[in-house]
Amino acid sequence: SMKNQWSKEKAWKWYSQRSRIRGCNYMSADCVNHVDQWQSLGFEERLKTTDKELSLAAEIGYNSIRIILEYAVWREEHDTLYQRFDRYLDICKKHGISCMVVLVDDCMPPKSPVWKRPATGEQSYDVGYHGGRKESQHGIFPGMGPHFWLDDPMHEECYYTMIKELVTRHRDDERILIRDVYNEPGNSKLGAVTLPKLKHIFEIIREINPSQPLTAGAWLMHPEEEVLCFSRLFF
């Protein structure tokens, strides 16, 4: 469906009316992962760190951050997550920093002996390569395919519900600059499986018709899967 898809002219008009976007991927230095960033456990301490770090970011000219939401926290702490997300956006606004909000992450680890499904609670870590782990869940595990909430029939519809709720709740929220619908689609190497979900999520959000532009940055999509390779496009 092309309903409510932005035209190229509208996208450029939106972009040209703003100062240069200067930002980065962000979670506070005391977070182990995105569960740690959004769950109730330790959130007050994390928010204080965020306040300090965004103050420093603003001082050196940053005006935006990219943040990834976590389905596991939405699922387990539904009502209070919205309260924490609101407070997080307020801290960003306090420092003149907008947010690019990521709804889906296809940079997923494979099923492997070192992978565990995200869950709230104390988050374990050691010091190492990816995600703070010596034995990275993003390592090479022959014969073990990727695993993702959206690939699980038990969770797929709930994930779409999360997206509907979040986008509707913040449909015209000026604290949110851009909705980055899907992080690195294709990174899970399940392009033919990922593509219909990517399209469906765009349709869900376009139906809500938020004021913010939608983007997705493809990791690897092959022509035979009928997807254009692109770095970042507005929709």
ABEGO torsion letter per residue (X at the ends): XABGBBBAAAAAAAAAABBBBBBBBBBBAABABAAAAABABGAAAAAAAAAAAAAAAAAAGBABBBBBBBAAAAAABAAAAAAAAAAAAAAAAAAGBBBBBBABBABBBBBBAABBBBBBEBBBBBBBABGGBABBAABBBBGBBBBBAAABAAAAAAAAAAAAAAAAAAAABAABABBBABBGBGAAGAAAAAAAAAAAAAAAAAAAGBABBBBBBBABBBAAAGBBBBABBBX
